[in-house]
Amino acid sequence: MNVMVVGGAGYIGSHAVRLLLDAGHTVCVYDNLSLGHREAVPDGLLVEGELSDREKIVSTLRSERIDAVMHFAAFALVNESVNDPALYYRNNVVAALELLDAMREADVTKIVFSSTTATYGEPDVIPIPETTPQRPINPYGFTKLVIEQALADYAAAYGFSYAALRYFNAAGARPDGSIGEDHNPETHLIPIVLQVALGQRERITIFGDDYDTPDGTCIRDYIHIDDLGDAHLRALDRLEPGKGLCVNLGTGRGTSVREIVEACREVTGHPIPEVTGERRAGDPPRLIADATLAKEVLGWTPSYTDVKSIVETAWRWHHSHPQGYASRVKV
Ligand code: UDP
């Protein structure tokens, strides 16, 4: 297929691009590089443009003869969404609707959309099945839920076929260490812990150890970035006109913050000093996917089944790119 990867210069999008290319698809990356990195995109694939620039998207969809879109271009920080909801509604909702309408105009109706566990809010049942009521507790979760609903409505009315993939915690890097996670500022646990191992931070602050969990720290479901990407390719193959697939992408295994720090110590051989700080507002104690549906409908199972192997890939990237993409020597 000819696939347009919107946000393909970002962390998750850039890994999906490599997997699409590996599988023989033709890829066009559409990205405004506001958060993404030019260096993360293979030469010749990048079209620089805004999500809100409908004309440019329509002409790119037509000139590249695009069959399907993968949409990764969104803001994804809960705290930021609470402090600046306008930014989130404008980018994650208004601009995403421009993309959907550009697709209608260009007669492209297949889309794989990045959704999130944040659409569930604070669910009562763990592991979390897709049937869990979606009651977001922050603007980020609401913006993603709005687009899930829009996709269902566009499928019914305009024959769109879509997959809304609800991510748990994406982690790790392409195993050859060529691309990886590079956010500024970094807020995610694994890269921050590895920055301690690199000597860029003195210690890791654990955000609360008085949760009702075995070691008192929050539990998350960490899924390797290539397993996540693999599920996108499988979803792409299963899109059906007028229908939608809403599927959790997680492993079904929970790992605590302390267990992550310990895995990073083992992988890096660095003592990684830690300190316990206050709880971070809005952190649910436990988020673990019920990953049964992904197996049933996508035939997907994760190939990285323990966090140490995920951390190993992240470490390969961070160790070889201590300043992220800025580490690359330009010739
Ligand atoms: N966390 C932490 N210290 C940090 C960053 C994160 O203790 O410096 C915890 C955070 O409270 C959460 C887990 O690590 O329980 C994963 O956080 P992250 O931001 O990576 O992903 P999230 O689950 O928020 O999407």
py3Dmol code that shows the C-alpha trace and the ligand (Angstrom):
import py3Dmol

protein = """\
ATOM      1  CA  MET A   1       0.000   0.000   0.000  1.00  0.00           C
ATOM      2  CA  ASN A   2       0.913   3.648  -0.280  1.00  0.00           C
ATOM      3  CA  VAL A   3       0.693   4.884   3.279  1.00  0.00           C
ATOM      4  CA  MET A   4       0.813   8.463   4.539  1.00  0.00           C
ATOM      5  CA  VAL A   5       2.221   8.532   8.055  1.00  0.00           C
ATOM      6  CA  VAL A   6       1.097  11.749   9.682  1.00  0.00           C
ATOM      7  CA  GLY A   7       3.473  12.502  12.537  1.00  0.00           C
ATOM      8  CA  GLY A   8       5.978  10.021  11.129  1.00  0.00           C
ATOM      9  CA  ALA A   9       8.943  12.007  12.462  1.00  0.00           C
ATOM     10  CA  GLY A  10       7.887  11.430  16.077  1.00  0.00           C
ATOM     11  CA  TYR A  11       8.780   8.602  18.426  1.00  0.00           C
ATOM     12  CA  ILE A  12       6.007   6.128  17.638  1.00  0.00           C
ATOM     13  CA  GLY A  13       5.445   7.255  14.043  1.00  0.00           C
ATOM     14  CA  SER A  14       9.099   6.925  13.040  1.00  0.00           C
ATOM     15  CA  HIS A  15       9.230   3.341  14.265  1.00  0.00           C
ATOM     16  CA  ALA A  16       6.026   2.504  12.375  1.00  0.00           C
ATOM     17  CA  VAL A  17       7.581   4.027   9.227  1.00  0.00           C
ATOM     18  CA  ARG A  18      10.542   1.618   9.426  1.00  0.00           C
ATOM     19  CA  LEU A  19       8.242  -1.367   9.905  1.00  0.00           C
ATOM     20  CA  LEU A  20       6.060  -0.299   6.958  1.00  0.00           C
ATOM     21  CA  LEU A  21       9.149  -0.004   4.771  1.00  0.00           C
ATOM     22  CA  ASP A  22      10.448  -3.374   6.026  1.00  0.00           C
ATOM     23  CA  ALA A  23       7.105  -4.906   5.000  1.00  0.00           C
ATOM     24  CA  GLY A  24       7.347  -3.463   1.487  1.00  0.00           C
ATOM     25  CA  HIS A  25       4.864  -0.592   1.731  1.00  0.00           C
ATOM     26  CA  THR A  26       5.533   2.786   0.139  1.00  0.00           C
ATOM     27  CA  VAL A  27       5.606   5.547   2.740  1.00  0.00           C
ATOM     28  CA  CYS A  28       5.118   9.296   2.724  1.00  0.00           C
ATOM     29  CA  VAL A  29       5.760  11.053   6.051  1.00  0.00           C
ATOM     30  CA  TYR A  30       3.717  14.205   6.693  1.00  0.00           C
ATOM     31  CA  ASP A  31       5.018  16.133   9.714  1.00  0.00           C
ATOM     32  CA  ASN A  32       5.505  19.757  10.772  1.00  0.00           C
ATOM     33  CA  LEU A  33       8.602  18.852  12.833  1.00  0.00           C
ATOM     34  CA  SER A  34       7.235  20.733  15.855  1.00  0.00           C
ATOM     35  CA  LEU A  35       7.955  17.701  18.035  1.00  0.00           C
ATOM     36  CA  GLY A  36       9.361  15.288  15.477  1.00  0.00           C
ATOM     37  CA  HIS A  37      12.900  15.006  14.165  1.00  0.00           C
ATOM     38  CA  ARG A  38      14.000  15.295  10.565  1.00  0.00           C
ATOM     39  CA  GLU A  39      16.784  12.786  11.328  1.00  0.00           C
ATOM     40  CA  ALA A  40      14.201  10.173  12.329  1.00  0.00           C
ATOM     41  CA  VAL A  41      12.819  10.053   8.770  1.00  0.00           C
ATOM     42  CA  PRO A  42      14.613   8.156   5.991  1.00  0.00           C
ATOM     43  CA  ASP A  43      15.843  10.440   3.217  1.00  0.00           C
ATOM     44  CA  GLY A  44      13.323  11.519   0.622  1.00  0.00           C
ATOM     45  CA  LEU A  45      10.159  10.563   2.504  1.00  0.00           C
ATOM     46  CA  LEU A  46       9.364  13.767   4.397  1.00  0.00           C
ATOM     47  CA  VAL A  47       6.706  16.269   3.351  1.00  0.00           C
ATOM     48  CA  GLU A  48       6.795  19.166   5.797  1.00  0.00           C
ATOM     49  CA  GLY A  49       3.372  20.569   6.478  1.00  0.00           C
ATOM     50  CA  GLU A  50       0.704  21.435   9.025  1.00  0.00           C
ATOM     51  CA  LEU A  51      -2.136  19.131   9.936  1.00  0.00           C
ATOM     52  CA  SER A  52      -4.476  22.086   9.545  1.00  0.00           C
ATOM     53  CA  ASP A  53      -3.323  22.746   5.959  1.00  0.00           C
ATOM     54  CA  ARG A  54      -6.116  20.882   4.243  1.00  0.00           C
ATOM     55  CA  GLU A  55      -5.104  21.917   0.740  1.00  0.00           C
ATOM     56  CA  LYS A  56      -1.589  20.577   1.198  1.00  0.00           C
ATOM     57  CA  ILE A  57      -2.814  17.311   2.663  1.00  0.00           C
ATOM     58  CA  VAL A  58      -5.327  16.807  -0.146  1.00  0.00           C
ATOM     59  CA  SER A  59      -2.707  17.473  -2.817  1.00  0.00           C
ATOM     60  CA  THR A  60      -0.210  15.141  -1.087  1.00  0.00           C
ATOM     61  CA  LEU A  61      -2.809  12.383  -0.723  1.00  0.00           C
ATOM     62  CA  ARG A  62      -3.542  12.700  -4.434  1.00  0.00           C
ATOM     63  CA  SER A  63      -0.013  13.095  -5.780  1.00  0.00           C
ATOM     64  CA  GLU A  64       1.321  10.197  -3.676  1.00  0.00           C
ATOM     65  CA  ARG A  65      -1.734   8.051  -4.558  1.00  0.00           C
ATOM     66  CA  ILE A  66      -2.247   7.284  -0.888  1.00  0.00           C
ATOM     67  CA  ASP A  67      -4.334   4.230   0.038  1.00  0.00           C
ATOM     68  CA  ALA A  68      -4.328   4.658   3.800  1.00  0.00           C
ATOM     69  CA  VAL A  69      -3.316   7.083   6.544  1.00  0.00           C
ATOM     70  CA  MET A  70      -1.712   6.412   9.914  1.00  0.00           C
ATOM     71  CA  HIS A  71      -2.268   9.361  12.230  1.00  0.00           C
ATOM     72  CA  PHE A  72       0.310   9.830  15.018  1.00  0.00           C
ATOM     73  CA  ALA A  73       0.499  13.640  15.094  1.00  0.00           C
ATOM     74  CA  ALA A  74      -0.880  14.637  18.470  1.00  0.00           C
ATOM     75  CA  PHE A  75       0.141  16.198  21.736  1.00  0.00           C
ATOM     76  CA  ALA A  76       0.228  13.547  24.432  1.00  0.00           C
ATOM     77  CA  LEU A  77       1.152  14.951  27.842  1.00  0.00           C
ATOM     78  CA  VAL A  78      -1.557  14.796  30.464  1.00  0.00           C
ATOM     79  CA  ASN A  79      -0.242  17.676  32.601  1.00  0.00           C
ATOM     80  CA  GLU A  80       0.229  19.936  29.618  1.00  0.00           C
ATOM     81  CA  SER A  81      -3.324  19.175  28.490  1.00  0.00           C
ATOM     82  CA  VAL A  82      -4.651  20.237  31.884  1.00  0.00           C
ATOM     83  CA  ASN A  83      -2.681  23.497  31.806  1.00  0.00           C
ATOM     84  CA  ASP A  84      -3.300  24.332  28.150  1.00  0.00           C
ATOM     85  CA  PRO A  85      -6.445  22.531  26.975  1.00  0.00           C
ATOM     86  CA  ALA A  86      -6.842  24.921  24.017  1.00  0.00           C
ATOM     87  CA  LEU A  87      -3.610  23.588  22.538  1.00  0.00           C
ATOM     88  CA  TYR A  88      -4.898  20.036  22.857  1.00  0.00           C
ATOM     89  CA  TYR A  89      -8.376  20.660  21.482  1.00  0.00           C
ATOM     90  CA  ARG A  90      -6.932  22.647  18.579  1.00  0.00           C
ATOM     91  CA  ASN A  91      -4.281  20.111  17.595  1.00  0.00           C
ATOM     92  CA  ASN A  92      -5.769  16.802  18.636  1.00  0.00           C
ATOM     93  CA  VAL A  93      -9.375  17.572  17.656  1.00  0.00           C
ATOM     94  CA  VAL A  94      -9.709  20.515  15.248  1.00  0.00           C
ATOM     95  CA  ALA A  95      -6.627  19.693  13.173  1.00  0.00           C
ATOM     96  CA  ALA A  96      -7.412  15.964  13.244  1.00  0.00           C
ATOM     97  CA  LEU A  97     -10.863  16.735  11.806  1.00  0.00           C
ATOM     98  CA  GLU A  98      -9.163  18.738   9.051  1.00  0.00           C
ATOM     99  CA  LEU A  99      -7.162  15.617   8.272  1.00  0.00           C
ATOM    100  CA  LEU A 100     -10.298  13.456   8.142  1.00  0.00           C
ATOM    101  CA  ASP A 101     -12.005  15.956   5.848  1.00  0.00           C
ATOM    102  CA  ALA A 102      -8.932  16.191   3.631  1.00  0.00           C
ATOM    103  CA  MET A 103      -9.144  12.404   3.370  1.00  0.00           C
ATOM    104  CA  ARG A 104     -12.817  12.625   2.349  1.00  0.00           C
ATOM    105  CA  GLU A 105     -11.964  15.186  -0.277  1.00  0.00           C
ATOM    106  CA  ALA A 106      -9.201  12.973  -1.708  1.00  0.00           C
ATOM    107  CA  ASP A 107     -11.331   9.802  -1.435  1.00  0.00           C
ATOM    108  CA  VAL A 108      -9.013   8.135   1.062  1.00  0.00           C
ATOM    109  CA  THR A 109     -11.085   6.364   3.697  1.00  0.00           C
ATOM    110  CA  LYS A 110      -8.675   4.048   5.517  1.00  0.00           C
ATOM    111  CA  ILE A 111      -7.093   5.256   8.720  1.00  0.00           C
ATOM    112  CA  VAL A 112      -5.223   3.834  11.684  1.00  0.00           C
ATOM    113  CA  PHE A 113      -5.525   6.219  14.610  1.00  0.00           C
ATOM    114  CA  SER A 114      -3.398   6.479  17.772  1.00  0.00           C
ATOM    115  CA  SER A 115      -5.734   6.397  20.733  1.00  0.00           C
ATOM    116  CA  THR A 116      -4.873   5.895  24.358  1.00  0.00           C
ATOM    117  CA  THR A 117      -5.599   4.239  27.652  1.00  0.00           C
ATOM    118  CA  ALA A 118      -6.288   7.809  28.871  1.00  0.00           C
ATOM    119  CA  THR A 119      -9.738   7.490  27.245  1.00  0.00           C
ATOM    120  CA  TYR A 120     -10.652   5.054  30.040  1.00  0.00           C
ATOM    121  CA  GLY A 121      -9.866   7.457  32.895  1.00  0.00           C
ATOM    122  CA  GLU A 122      -9.611   5.522  36.155  1.00  0.00           C
ATOM    123  CA  PRO A 123     -11.167   2.135  35.378  1.00  0.00           C
ATOM    124  CA  ASP A 124     -12.454  -0.149  38.139  1.00  0.00           C
ATOM    125  CA  VAL A 125     -11.592  -3.398  36.381  1.00  0.00           C
ATOM    126  CA  ILE A 126      -7.925  -4.356  35.854  1.00  0.00           C
ATOM    127  CA  PRO A 127      -6.789  -5.714  33.388  1.00  0.00           C
ATOM    128  CA  ILE A 128      -8.751  -3.251  31.267  1.00  0.00           C
ATOM    129  CA  PRO A 129     -10.885  -4.698  28.444  1.00  0.00           C
ATOM    130  CA  GLU A 130     -12.045  -2.544  25.521  1.00  0.00           C
ATOM    131  CA  THR A 131     -15.621  -2.733  26.854  1.00  0.00           C
ATOM    132  CA  THR A 132     -14.619  -0.584  29.841  1.00  0.00           C
ATOM    133  CA  PRO A 133     -16.643   2.662  29.852  1.00  0.00           C
ATOM    134  CA  GLN A 134     -14.558   5.488  28.411  1.00  0.00           C
ATOM    135  CA  ARG A 135     -14.628   8.272  30.978  1.00  0.00           C
ATOM    136  CA  PRO A 136     -11.495  10.380  30.542  1.00  0.00           C
ATOM    137  CA  ILE A 137     -10.314  12.459  33.470  1.00  0.00           C
ATOM    138  CA  ASN A 138      -8.183  14.982  31.568  1.00  0.00           C
ATOM    139  CA  PRO A 139      -8.352  17.017  28.332  1.00  0.00           C
ATOM    140  CA  TYR A 140      -5.825  14.740  26.590  1.00  0.00           C
ATOM    141  CA  GLY A 141      -8.079  11.704  27.082  1.00  0.00           C
ATOM    142  CA  PHE A 142     -11.145  13.677  25.961  1.00  0.00           C
ATOM    143  CA  THR A 143      -9.472  14.852  22.743  1.00  0.00           C
ATOM    144  CA  LYS A 144      -8.646  11.275  21.769  1.00  0.00           C
ATOM    145  CA  LEU A 145     -12.150  10.081  22.648  1.00  0.00           C
ATOM    146  CA  VAL A 146     -13.698  12.807  20.458  1.00  0.00           C
ATOM    147  CA  ILE A 147     -11.750  11.544  17.455  1.00  0.00           C
ATOM    148  CA  GLU A 148     -12.635   7.909  18.206  1.00  0.00           C
ATOM    149  CA  GLN A 149     -16.284   8.989  18.125  1.00  0.00           C
ATOM    150  CA  ALA A 150     -15.777  11.037  14.950  1.00  0.00           C
ATOM    151  CA  LEU A 151     -14.240   7.992  13.289  1.00  0.00           C
ATOM    152  CA  ALA A 152     -17.238   5.837  14.231  1.00  0.00           C
ATOM    153  CA  ASP A 153     -19.551   8.483  12.767  1.00  0.00           C
ATOM    154  CA  TYR A 154     -17.413   8.906   9.623  1.00  0.00           C
ATOM    155  CA  ALA A 155     -17.432   5.135   9.174  1.00  0.00           C
ATOM    156  CA  ALA A 156     -21.238   5.004   9.403  1.00  0.00           C
ATOM    157  CA  ALA A 157     -21.881   8.028   7.186  1.00  0.00           C
ATOM    158  CA  TYR A 158     -18.956   8.132   4.744  1.00  0.00           C
ATOM    159  CA  GLY A 159     -17.745   4.536   4.653  1.00  0.00           C
ATOM    160  CA  PHE A 160     -14.476   5.203   6.486  1.00  0.00           C
ATOM    161  CA  SER A 161     -12.656   2.118   7.718  1.00  0.00           C
ATOM    162  CA  TYR A 162     -10.632   2.680  10.842  1.00  0.00           C
ATOM    163  CA  ALA A 163      -8.691   1.208  13.685  1.00  0.00           C
ATOM    164  CA  ALA A 164      -8.414   3.133  16.952  1.00  0.00           C
ATOM    165  CA  LEU A 165      -5.491   1.634  18.820  1.00  0.00           C
ATOM    166  CA  ARG A 166      -5.473   2.394  22.527  1.00  0.00           C
ATOM    167  CA  TYR A 167      -1.872   2.495  23.615  1.00  0.00           C
ATOM    168  CA  PHE A 168      -0.606   1.597  27.033  1.00  0.00           C
ATOM    169  CA  ASN A 169       3.029   2.658  27.766  1.00  0.00           C
ATOM    170  CA  ALA A 170       5.142   2.688  24.586  1.00  0.00           C
ATOM    171  CA  ALA A 171       8.795   2.057  25.395  1.00  0.00           C
ATOM    172  CA  GLY A 172      12.127   0.948  23.925  1.00  0.00           C
ATOM    173  CA  ALA A 173      13.699   1.634  20.555  1.00  0.00           C
ATOM    174  CA  ARG A 174      14.432   0.021  17.223  1.00  0.00           C
ATOM    175  CA  PRO A 175      16.860  -2.773  18.166  1.00  0.00           C
ATOM    176  CA  ASP A 176      19.638  -1.553  15.835  1.00  0.00           C
ATOM    177  CA  GLY A 177      19.772   1.676  17.893  1.00  0.00           C
ATOM    178  CA  SER A 178      19.243   3.896  14.826  1.00  0.00           C
ATOM    179  CA  ILE A 179      16.093   5.638  16.066  1.00  0.00           C
ATOM    180  CA  GLY A 180      14.568   6.044  19.500  1.00  0.00           C
ATOM    181  CA  GLU A 181      12.853   8.282  21.998  1.00  0.00           C
ATOM    182  CA  ASP A 182      13.864  11.966  22.062  1.00  0.00           C
ATOM    183  CA  HIS A 183      11.483  14.347  23.831  1.00  0.00           C
ATOM    184  CA  ASN A 184      12.366  17.774  25.112  1.00  0.00           C
ATOM    185  CA  PRO A 185      11.644  18.063  27.960  1.00  0.00           C
ATOM    186  CA  GLU A 186      11.631  14.337  28.684  1.00  0.00           C
ATOM    187  CA  THR A 187       8.855  13.252  31.027  1.00  0.00           C
ATOM    188  CA  HIS A 188       8.745   9.484  30.525  1.00  0.00           C
ATOM    189  CA  LEU A 189      10.090   7.069  33.088  1.00  0.00           C
ATOM    190  CA  ILE A 190      12.508   4.840  31.144  1.00  0.00           C
ATOM    191  CA  PRO A 191      14.401   7.613  29.272  1.00  0.00           C
ATOM    192  CA  ILE A 192      14.687   9.619  32.501  1.00  0.00           C
ATOM    193  CA  VAL A 193      16.111   6.648  34.407  1.00  0.00           C
ATOM    194  CA  LEU A 194      18.577   6.011  31.576  1.00  0.00           C
ATOM    195  CA  GLN A 195      19.630   9.668  31.672  1.00  0.00           C
ATOM    196  CA  VAL A 196      20.710   9.004  35.267  1.00  0.00           C
ATOM    197  CA  ALA A 197      22.826   6.083  34.020  1.00  0.00           C
ATOM    198  CA  LEU A 198      24.368   8.428  31.439  1.00  0.00           C
ATOM    199  CA  GLY A 199      25.304  10.911  34.172  1.00  0.00           C
ATOM    200  CA  GLN A 200      22.897  13.556  32.829  1.00  0.00           C
ATOM    201  CA  ARG A 201      20.768  13.510  35.981  1.00  0.00           C
ATOM    202  CA  GLU A 202      21.827  12.760  39.543  1.00  0.00           C
ATOM    203  CA  ARG A 203      18.931  10.546  40.544  1.00  0.00           C
ATOM    204  CA  ILE A 204      15.482   9.345  39.622  1.00  0.00           C
ATOM    205  CA  THR A 205      12.571  10.668  41.632  1.00  0.00           C
ATOM    206  CA  ILE A 206       9.916   8.034  42.146  1.00  0.00           C
ATOM    207  CA  PHE A 207       6.547   9.757  42.115  1.00  0.00           C
ATOM    208  CA  GLY A 208       5.017   8.194  45.229  1.00  0.00           C
ATOM    209  CA  ASP A 209       5.596   4.847  46.935  1.00  0.00           C
ATOM    210  CA  ASP A 210       2.444   4.733  49.034  1.00  0.00           C
ATOM    211  CA  TYR A 211       0.067   3.388  46.375  1.00  0.00           C
ATOM    212  CA  ASP A 212      -1.944   0.243  47.002  1.00  0.00           C
ATOM    213  CA  THR A 213       0.420  -1.943  44.952  1.00  0.00           C
ATOM    214  CA  PRO A 214       2.897  -4.627  46.090  1.00  0.00           C
ATOM    215  CA  ASP A 215       5.907  -2.258  46.283  1.00  0.00           C
ATOM    216  CA  GLY A 216       3.866   0.921  46.675  1.00  0.00           C
ATOM    217  CA  THR A 217       4.807   2.370  43.275  1.00  0.00           C
ATOM    218  CA  CYS A 218       2.573   2.746  40.216  1.00  0.00           C
ATOM    219  CA  ILE A 219       2.139  -0.163  37.847  1.00  0.00           C
ATOM    220  CA  ARG A 220       2.046   0.304  34.073  1.00  0.00           C
ATOM    221  CA  ASP A 221       1.929  -1.966  31.034  1.00  0.00           C
ATOM    222  CA  TYR A 222       5.085  -1.274  28.981  1.00  0.00           C
ATOM    223  CA  ILE A 223       4.865  -2.326  25.346  1.00  0.00           C
ATOM    224  CA  HIS A 224       7.851  -2.334  22.992  1.00  0.00           C
ATOM    225  CA  ILE A 225       7.615   0.269  20.258  1.00  0.00           C
ATOM    226  CA  ASP A 226       8.091  -2.314  17.483  1.00  0.00           C
ATOM    227  CA  ASP A 227       5.380  -4.556  18.924  1.00  0.00           C
ATOM    228  CA  LEU A 228       3.151  -1.469  18.876  1.00  0.00           C
ATOM    229  CA  GLY A 229       4.127  -0.757  15.261  1.00  0.00           C
ATOM    230  CA  ASP A 230       3.568  -4.380  14.259  1.00  0.00           C
ATOM    231  CA  ALA A 231      -0.021  -4.133  15.541  1.00  0.00           C
ATOM    232  CA  HIS A 232      -0.536  -1.055  13.312  1.00  0.00           C
ATOM    233  CA  LEU A 233       0.511  -3.004  10.227  1.00  0.00           C
ATOM    234  CA  ARG A 234      -1.834  -5.835  11.145  1.00  0.00           C
ATOM    235  CA  ALA A 235      -4.676  -3.360  11.710  1.00  0.00           C
ATOM    236  CA  LEU A 236      -3.997  -1.801   8.309  1.00  0.00           C
ATOM    237  CA  ASP A 237      -4.513  -5.201   6.674  1.00  0.00           C
ATOM    238  CA  ARG A 238      -7.821  -5.730   8.426  1.00  0.00           C
ATOM    239  CA  LEU A 239      -9.593  -2.445   7.713  1.00  0.00           C
ATOM    240  CA  GLU A 240     -13.107  -2.952   6.359  1.00  0.00           C
ATOM    241  CA  PRO A 241     -15.279  -0.280   4.718  1.00  0.00           C
ATOM    242  CA  GLY A 242     -17.788   1.268   7.105  1.00  0.00           C
ATOM    243  CA  LYS A 243     -16.308  -0.540  10.085  1.00  0.00           C
ATOM    244  CA  GLY A 244     -14.067   0.247  13.019  1.00  0.00           C
ATOM    245  CA  LEU A 245     -11.772  -1.707  15.274  1.00  0.00           C
ATOM    246  CA  CYS A 246     -11.017  -0.389  18.758  1.00  0.00           C
ATOM    247  CA  VAL A 247      -8.216  -2.389  20.287  1.00  0.00           C
ATOM    248  CA  ASN A 248      -5.969  -2.113  23.333  1.00  0.00           C
ATOM    249  CA  LEU A 249      -2.248  -2.332  22.702  1.00  0.00           C
ATOM    250  CA  GLY A 250      -0.515  -3.543  25.806  1.00  0.00           C
ATOM    251  CA  THR A 251       1.114  -6.778  26.866  1.00  0.00           C
ATOM    252  CA  GLY A 252      -1.207  -7.698  29.724  1.00  0.00           C
ATOM    253  CA  ARG A 253       1.742  -7.557  32.155  1.00  0.00           C
ATOM    254  CA  GLY A 254       2.201  -4.877  34.759  1.00  0.00           C
ATOM    255  CA  THR A 255       5.560  -3.516  35.924  1.00  0.00           C
ATOM    256  CA  SER A 256       6.064  -1.150  38.844  1.00  0.00           C
ATOM    257  CA  VAL A 257       8.213   1.988  38.766  1.00  0.00           C
ATOM    258  CA  ARG A 258      10.683   0.288  41.160  1.00  0.00           C
ATOM    259  CA  GLU A 259      10.891  -2.764  38.889  1.00  0.00           C
ATOM    260  CA  ILE A 260      11.685  -0.498  35.932  1.00  0.00           C
ATOM    261  CA  VAL A 261      14.463   1.230  37.878  1.00  0.00           C
ATOM    262  CA  GLU A 262      15.856  -2.177  38.876  1.00  0.00           C
ATOM    263  CA  ALA A 263      15.738  -3.426  35.259  1.00  0.00           C
ATOM    264  CA  CYS A 264      17.656  -0.286  34.213  1.00  0.00           C
ATOM    265  CA  ARG A 265      20.307  -1.006  36.883  1.00  0.00           C
ATOM    266  CA  GLU A 266      20.746  -4.539  35.561  1.00  0.00           C
ATOM    267  CA  VAL A 267      20.947  -3.467  31.936  1.00  0.00           C
ATOM    268  CA  THR A 268      23.284  -0.493  32.404  1.00  0.00           C
ATOM    269  CA  GLY A 269      25.384  -1.725  35.343  1.00  0.00           C
ATOM    270  CA  HIS A 270      24.934   1.742  36.879  1.00  0.00           C
ATOM    271  CA  PRO A 271      23.754   2.085  40.518  1.00  0.00           C
ATOM    272  CA  ILE A 272      21.055   4.676  39.536  1.00  0.00           C
ATOM    273  CA  PRO A 273      20.364   6.515  42.812  1.00  0.00           C
ATOM    274  CA  GLU A 274      16.688   6.999  43.599  1.00  0.00           C
ATOM    275  CA  VAL A 275      14.651   9.228  45.852  1.00  0.00           C
ATOM    276  CA  THR A 276      10.952   9.049  46.617  1.00  0.00           C
ATOM    277  CA  GLY A 277       8.983  12.202  45.899  1.00  0.00           C
ATOM    278  CA  GLU A 278       5.362  13.281  45.958  1.00  0.00           C
ATOM    279  CA  ARG A 279       2.732  11.505  43.908  1.00  0.00           C
ATOM    280  CA  ARG A 280       2.251  13.028  40.447  1.00  0.00           C
ATOM    281  CA  ALA A 281      -1.262  14.428  40.087  1.00  0.00           C
ATOM    282  CA  GLY A 282      -3.593  12.279  38.015  1.00  0.00           C
ATOM    283  CA  ASP A 283      -1.516   9.068  38.090  1.00  0.00           C
ATOM    284  CA  PRO A 284      -3.781   6.020  38.452  1.00  0.00           C
ATOM    285  CA  PRO A 285      -2.087   3.339  40.618  1.00  0.00           C
ATOM    286  CA  ARG A 286      -2.437   0.545  38.076  1.00  0.00           C
ATOM    287  CA  LEU A 287      -3.014   0.437  34.305  1.00  0.00           C
ATOM    288  CA  ILE A 288      -2.741  -2.972  32.644  1.00  0.00           C
ATOM    289  CA  ALA A 289      -4.256  -3.980  29.330  1.00  0.00           C
ATOM    290  CA  ASP A 290      -6.509  -6.894  28.725  1.00  0.00           C
ATOM    291  CA  ALA A 291      -4.749  -7.771  25.474  1.00  0.00           C
ATOM    292  CA  THR A 292      -7.083 -10.604  24.436  1.00  0.00           C
ATOM    293  CA  LEU A 293      -8.826  -8.708  21.634  1.00  0.00           C
ATOM    294  CA  ALA A 294      -5.575  -7.727  19.892  1.00  0.00           C
ATOM    295  CA  LYS A 295      -4.686 -11.400  19.758  1.00  0.00           C
ATOM    296  CA  GLU A 296      -8.130 -12.401  18.498  1.00  0.00           C
ATOM    297  CA  VAL A 297      -8.705  -9.758  15.835  1.00  0.00           C
ATOM    298  CA  LEU A 298      -5.158  -8.837  14.824  1.00  0.00           C
ATOM    299  CA  GLY A 299      -3.443 -12.160  15.487  1.00  0.00           C
ATOM    300  CA  TRP A 300      -0.996 -10.071  17.496  1.00  0.00           C
ATOM    301  CA  THR A 301       1.129 -11.053  20.453  1.00  0.00           C
ATOM    302  CA  PRO A 302       4.064  -9.072  21.794  1.00  0.00           C
ATOM    303  CA  SER A 303       7.512 -10.396  20.971  1.00  0.00           C
ATOM    304  CA  TYR A 304       9.153  -8.474  23.842  1.00  0.00           C
ATOM    305  CA  THR A 305       7.760 -10.205  26.883  1.00  0.00           C
ATOM    306  CA  ASP A 306       9.918  -8.857  29.688  1.00  0.00           C
ATOM    307  CA  VAL A 307      10.794  -5.276  30.497  1.00  0.00           C
ATOM    308  CA  LYS A 308      14.508  -5.974  30.626  1.00  0.00           C
ATOM    309  CA  SER A 309      14.570  -6.756  26.917  1.00  0.00           C
ATOM    310  CA  ILE A 310      12.632  -3.532  26.254  1.00  0.00           C
ATOM    311  CA  VAL A 311      15.058  -1.519  28.386  1.00  0.00           C
ATOM    312  CA  GLU A 312      18.012  -3.106  26.542  1.00  0.00           C
ATOM    313  CA  THR A 313      16.811  -1.617  23.245  1.00  0.00           C
ATOM    314  CA  ALA A 314      16.198   1.774  24.864  1.00  0.00           C
ATOM    315  CA  TRP A 315      19.679   1.699  26.369  1.00  0.00           C
ATOM    316  CA  ARG A 316      21.292   0.910  22.997  1.00  0.00           C
ATOM    317  CA  TRP A 317      19.654   4.058  21.596  1.00  0.00           C
ATOM    318  CA  HIS A 318      20.358   6.385  24.542  1.00  0.00           C
ATOM    319  CA  HIS A 319      23.899   5.154  24.982  1.00  0.00           C
ATOM    320  CA  SER A 320      24.750   5.740  21.321  1.00  0.00           C
ATOM    321  CA  HIS A 321      22.753   9.025  21.153  1.00  0.00           C
ATOM    322  CA  PRO A 322      23.251  10.690  24.559  1.00  0.00           C
ATOM    323  CA  GLN A 323      21.872  13.980  23.178  1.00  0.00           C
ATOM    324  CA  GLY A 324      19.130  12.267  21.167  1.00  0.00           C
ATOM    325  CA  TYR A 325      19.061  13.119  17.474  1.00  0.00           C
ATOM    326  CA  ALA A 326      21.356  16.081  18.114  1.00  0.00           C
ATOM    327  CA  SER A 327      24.113  13.482  18.759  1.00  0.00           C
ATOM    328  CA  ARG A 328      24.241  12.605  15.105  1.00  0.00           C
ATOM    329  CA  VAL A 329      27.362  13.940  13.497  1.00  0.00           C
ATOM    330  CA  LYS A 330      26.355  15.907  10.434  1.00  0.00           C
ATOM    331  CA  VAL A 331      28.715  15.548   7.462  1.00  0.00           C
TER     332      VAL A 331
END
"""
ligand_1 = """\
25
UDP
N 7.432 8.262 36.963
C 8.265 8.453 38.056
N 9.297 9.336 37.927
C 9.558 10.028 36.782
C 8.707 9.813 35.668
C 7.659 8.924 35.793
O 8.071 7.858 39.113
O 10.511 10.846 36.755
C 6.316 7.301 37.071
C 4.942 7.914 36.812
O 4.424 8.477 37.982
C 4.147 6.704 36.309
C 5.207 5.838 35.613
O 6.470 6.319 36.070
O 3.638 5.977 37.413
C 5.158 5.974 34.096
O 5.169 7.349 33.769
P 5.345 7.877 32.299
O 5.327 9.376 32.346
O 6.532 7.225 31.661
O 4.065 7.327 31.516
P 2.487 7.497 31.832
O 2.080 6.237 32.535
O 2.293 8.726 32.644
O 1.884 7.597 30.475
"""
view = py3Dmol.view(width=600, height=400)
view.addModel(protein, "pdb")
view.setStyle({"model": 0}, {"cartoon": {"style": "trace"}})
view.addModel(ligand_1, "xyz")
view.setStyle({"model": 1}, {"stick": {}})
view.zoomTo()
view.show()
